[in-house]
Amino acid sequence: MEFDYEAGGLLKVNYSDKLVTLVKDSRMLSEMGFKVHKDIIQVTENAKKFYKEGVTLKQVANFYNSMGTQMIECQKPMMLDKA
């Protein structure tokens, strides 16, 4: 996770959406009875280790990035004073 200063200081998660697709697709193919190559299974198992954390980080980043639009105007000065 990092700040993307070019996008106005938004939080950006570096967990690839392609890995999420890989995990879902390989699980689906296995359940359908297709044989999945052992290299793909190995990469998928490694990606699964970080999948839950990646999803959680994306939720945190989304909350942080949308905080300014969800905040009531009278709350903004209070938040800026604490920063």
C-alpha positions in Angstrom: 0.0 0.0 0.0 1.3 3.4 -0.9 0.2 7.0 -1.5 -0.3 7.9 -5.1 0.7 11.6 -5.0 -0.1 12.0 -8.7 -3.7 11.1 -8.0 -4.0 13.6 -5.1 -2.6 11.6 -2.3 -4.9 8.7 -2.6 -4.0 5.3 -1.1 -3.2 2.6 -3.6 -3.0 -1.1 -3.0 -0.4 -3.0 -4.9 -2.2 -6.4 -4.9 -3.0 -7.2 -8.5 -6.5 -7.8 -9.6 -5.1 -10.3 -12.0 -4.1 -12.5 -9.0 -7.6 -12.4 -7.7 -8.8 -13.5 -11.2 -6.2 -16.3 -11.2 -7.3 -17.6 -7.8 -11.0 -17.6 -8.8 -10.5 -19.1 -12.3 -8.2 -21.9 -11.1 -10.6 -22.8 -8.3 -13.5 -22.8 -10.8 -11.6 -24.9 -13.4 -10.7 -27.4 -10.7 -14.3 -27.7 -9.5 -15.4 -28.3 -13.1 -13.1 -31.2 -13.3 -10.4 -29.7 -15.5 -6.8 -30.6 -14.8 -4.8 -27.6 -13.7 -1.0 -27.6 -14.3 1.1 -27.9 -11.1 2.9 -24.6 -11.7 -0.4 -22.8 -11.9 -1.6 -24.6 -8.7 1.6 -23.5 -7.0 1.3 -19.8 -8.0 -2.4 -19.9 -7.0 -1.6 -21.3 -3.5 0.9 -18.6 -3.0 -1.6 -15.9 -4.1 -4.2 -17.3 -1.7 -1.9 -16.6 1.2 -2.2 -12.9 0.5 -5.7 -12.8 -1.0 -7.5 -12.1 2.3 -5.0 -9.4 3.3 -5.2 -7.8 -0.1 -9.0 -7.6 0.0 -8.8 -6.0 3.5 -6.2 -3.5 2.4 -8.3 -2.5 -0.6 -11.3 -2.0 1.7 -9.1 0.2 4.0 -7.8 2.2 1.0 -11.4 2.7 -0.3 -12.5 3.9 3.1 -9.6 6.3 3.4 -10.0 7.6 -0.2 -13.7 8.3 0.2 -13.5 9.7 3.7 -13.5 13.3 2.5 -16.7 13.0 0.5 -18.6 11.2 3.3 -17.6 13.6 6.0 -20.0 16.4 7.1 -18.6 19.9 6.5 -18.6 20.7 10.2 -16.4 17.7 10.9 -13.6 18.6 8.4 -12.0 21.3 10.6 -11.9 18.9 13.5 -10.1 16.3 11.4 -7.6 18.8 10.1 -6.8 20.1 13.6 -5.8 16.6 14.7 -3.7 16.0 11.6 
